[in-house]
Amino acid sequence: MARSRVSRAWRWVRIGSALALLAGIALPADVHAQQTQAGATAIDPALAEIIAGPHRAEKDRARDIYRHPGETLTFFGLKPDMTVVEIWPGGGWYTDIIAPYVKGKGRYYAAGRNRDAKDERIQKSIASYDEKLAAKPELFGEVIVTELSQSKGDIAPAGSVDLVLTFRNIHNWMKFGFEKAIFAAMFKALKPGGALGVVEHRADPQEFPDPQALSGYVQVEQVKQMALQVGFEFVVASEVNANPKDGRKHPKGVWTLPPSLRLGDEDKEKYLAIGESDRMTLLFRRP
């Protein structure tokens, strides 16, 4: 099952690469380097070791079968000497992987929520993340925490970043209508030729696009337009985080599925059998 999923993902990479070349878009060298004759993803052993490391909570490692961190980060071209910004890292699921990987060679910015926010949930999330970083200075001592909101867009020095990553955040920006400001901030931080990696819950392309993405699902074309409007170029897509079991029509939107399981025990086994949401995985670059 895993082998067929990876093979299917890289078939899409090769198709996307060909289309990009026909369109005159120069793909990052890393994308080419990650394609092997076998069609599998060549994951850096150092990255694989961190993903398997004991510092990650068991509940977080249980999500790997849905989120494919090694394949996803390799697809985005992550290297240990890069300057990387992760947007709204939440509880630090990817912080546990990226921060130790670039420690000592690269730089990791965690562009978190607005620290002036009045929402108690946001404040609780910020405090929890700060505590996480402070608890393991050997892993997170070099993490640079910045802020990102509609009014705060300096997530890193302008033009200094190799790679910006956002995982399942865009629907939150759309709900409040400041997605353009966030995409502009990501563009501003990147070097020319720098990359933006996006993972987001994928809406049914046959459905009418919801400008607020209230179900949590977003149309691929919506994301592409957000990126193109601020100057990004689309490079390639991967199906590495696809889930064909996800029919998307759930009572509580994407939060019906694990890990949220917002319905509690109601139809719990049904939603556990589906797994996490169907997701787009898109790579953009700043010209």
PyMOL commands that set and color helices and strands:
alter all, ss='L'
color gray80, all
select helices_A, chain A and resi 2-22+29-33+45-51+58-61+64-67+69-75+95-102+120-135+137-140+170-176+179-189+220-229+253-256+268-274
alter helices_A, ss='H'
color red, helices_A
select strands_A, chain A and resi 83-87+107-112+144-147+161-167+190-201+233-238+279-285
alter strands_A, ss='S'
color yellow, strands_A
deselect
rebuild
show_as cartoon
